[in-house]
């Protein structure tokens, strides 16, 4: 089943689409088809480009790569051969009985200009593009059938690039045929034998990005054709380093780290490619900033962003968690009032806008491709980004070539620790908090396990001492548990023994978690019992930490450091207490204490502490 | 499913599967091999053990006044329409996860066995229980034909597959019977899932139409011979009021020229 499309060239830049009636391929031979078409097209044609040649080529390209549209090279070659103002293309429609409507009067080019900005730097599924057009402009209700026509014209005019969703990855030195999802770059695609009705043959789909909309091998992904890079080649004006650092009032330790970072970046961009190769500085710009908890990481980003904005480049700040994105967006908008800041997360309203600074969750990056010059990843060891292959792959895809990639953490996981040890990663340490006091060192106290405490229904004297001590000091207390089953009975036990304290508990599925945290911040709650959900991203003045069952396997080295980092964050009370209650002192606990002590010693040797 | 050197996860609770999750579920002398589920999820599925109404296969009290009518004789289903089954069917139908459909399809063994007992095809039942799937090229049994409830063409293009046909092909493979597409659904109607019980009855009547070409071919082949009545099995995913199955059966019964009995086999019973 084929449908004929004719492009009429009116002016230099204006093309109009016209459709001709349907011809069934089964009934007629290709030559007969050709004669029929000639009948349909009236005497207006001077010269018709030879169709018989095109059919096998179109079919071949359709079957092998599942690519519906012709490449522009082929078309241009044929156009030159035909040398006429008429050119004819074929494409297979998916269904037999689709009713053909008269093509709309909107010109392809003018329509393109109205929706151009929505495709900027993006890789969209065809359903997403359709949704964006119908939802944003209430006037235009476009059907999929019409959209296919427009795509056909735009791809001919070199405005967009159209890809198939899943394609066979070229692997020259192996016999393995590997399929790859073009959106999430997943290479292990299962081969279910399911007949796909929308393309009429066997079709593969990607399982990993299924929740973001199904990508099949016959579904189309659309991206804006990239502009010439010559426009960006003009050398930008770069000020001195002090110009970028001064307005943000950083501390000594922060300033040293930022200076080190900015010097190497500016050197990279100022040198020409040849000199860079000679001096062996042609490595990609990748940095890891290892700053302790409460060091003021977000303030350290600002001079970096200011540098890239002055070079007229786009900036991305990717964060795994959604609520942190919502917190960070107004802070950055306040620091850079002249630029447009866009925050993207599940259900945000700015999905189709474009600006200079993007603050997004890591899942939203699936829609982008090679757009950003500076990529900052905050909390790289947090769930769901860490150990998720899909997200790390897409984060690489988003960067342009010659871009800068900066990761921020408070704690290093094992894999990155090895990379740092063997100098594969450029890293910068910030060993002191912004108030220039040493980190509180956790103290191990041997106590019975939580299960036996609940069974005996009596609080051990060590825990009793900790609670009374923090109450006399006027501080609030965090208690971390491993399992949420124990939350309710443990809270009840504490309430019986300490009737003068307000005690509450939260967990991941709790509906009014934010309300409880807010109350805790206002000191209406004295003791908050949580699982590891409040492990990071919470700052509360004058608080103590207590971790139950610290010997358990779930409490890794990084988790203990993060939880200990909740204590003593404010200037008024820089010294908090951290207690680890458990049966034995495991290697993880020893490692965490070693990490914190190491950072304190480093800061002391450099003279960052307040005397 | 457990392979050596390959990780795979439970389709329902997303836990890593081990060797010990490989055992079968044993119900009514049948081993059901659910390879995509972990052990606890396998046994927590709401299988229908006792049936209150033999005609519509209700596991709770049947409020419809069920009588043996000429169009749809009986319905058989395997599990109750639980929240967990609902979630699995949603991922299969709307998200397009074929693995969920593949995981659910072995559950059809239970209603198939009940259907074979009811129609007294004991020799076939023995084969189905022992061997499961038939090998290719074995002689087909001439008394069963399998069809499925159609969906509209527009939705077929959106999803890429019909979930009822997916199950029906599995059933046909189990029974070693031919799969024939009798029916099509007219375009331009909305979903019936959000409609009232009485509204459904009104809407459904004119929704399903028969394909004239295929039914003519069948009529010409089968009407001349004097044989036992042929069993036509309609496969669907959910049975709620039974109006869709009845409408399909009515349409088939009206146009056939040979003696036939029509049964329904569904996955879930609401």
HADDOCK unambig.tbl for C-alpha pairs under 7 A between the chains (distance, minus, plus):
assign (segid A and resid 196 and name CA) (segid B and resid 160 and name CA) 4.87 0.50 0.50
assign (segid A and resid 196 and name CA) (segid B and resid 161 and name CA) 5.88 0.50 0.50
assign (segid A and resid 197 and name CA) (segid B and resid 156 and name CA) 6.60 0.50 0.50
assign (segid A and resid 197 and name CA) (segid B and resid 157 and name CA) 5.99 0.50 0.50
assign (segid A and resid 197 and name CA) (segid B and resid 160 and name CA) 4.78 0.50 0.50
assign (segid A and resid 197 and name CA) (segid B and resid 161 and name CA) 5.94 0.50 0.50
assign (segid A and resid 198 and name CA) (segid B and resid 157 and name CA) 4.56 0.50 0.50
assign (segid A and resid 198 and name CA) (segid B and resid 160 and name CA) 5.09 0.50 0.50
assign (segid A and resid 210 and name CA) (segid B and resid 95 and name CA) 6.90 0.50 0.50
assign (segid A and resid 211 and name CA) (segid B and resid 95 and name CA) 6.97 0.50 0.50
assign (segid A and resid 214 and name CA) (segid B and resid 95 and name CA) 6.83 0.50 0.50
assign (segid A and resid 214 and name CA) (segid B and resid 96 and name CA) 6.78 0.50 0.50
